[in-house]
């Protein structure tokens, strides 16, 4: 059974940092695009960042560019999201996702981890 499990969320003050992790089990995603998404209360899910299987190509949403860094360790089947200079508007449930291949059709999703930034 394929599973993506996020961890690292929590409560942090404005300006603080958190590092999210996403561990994949059940299959390897070393050749797949992976990404982070978030959903704030009352809002639709939105794209945060994605990373190619080689880690060469990374894309970020405008709202997080320059503050968040996506990375992955294919040997550990793990993806990360380093979040710095957090703002209250970053408060959301953060979920990781994996595509079947190198495209952006994200088929596999984690349950999410809560990130709360207090003002």
Secondary structure, 3 states (H helix, E strand, C coil): CCEEEEECCEEEECCCCEEEEEEEECCCCCCCCEEEEEECCCCCCEEEEEECCCCCCEEECCCCCCCEEEEEEHHHCEEEEEECCCCHHHCEEEEEEEECCCCCCEEEECCCEEEEEEC
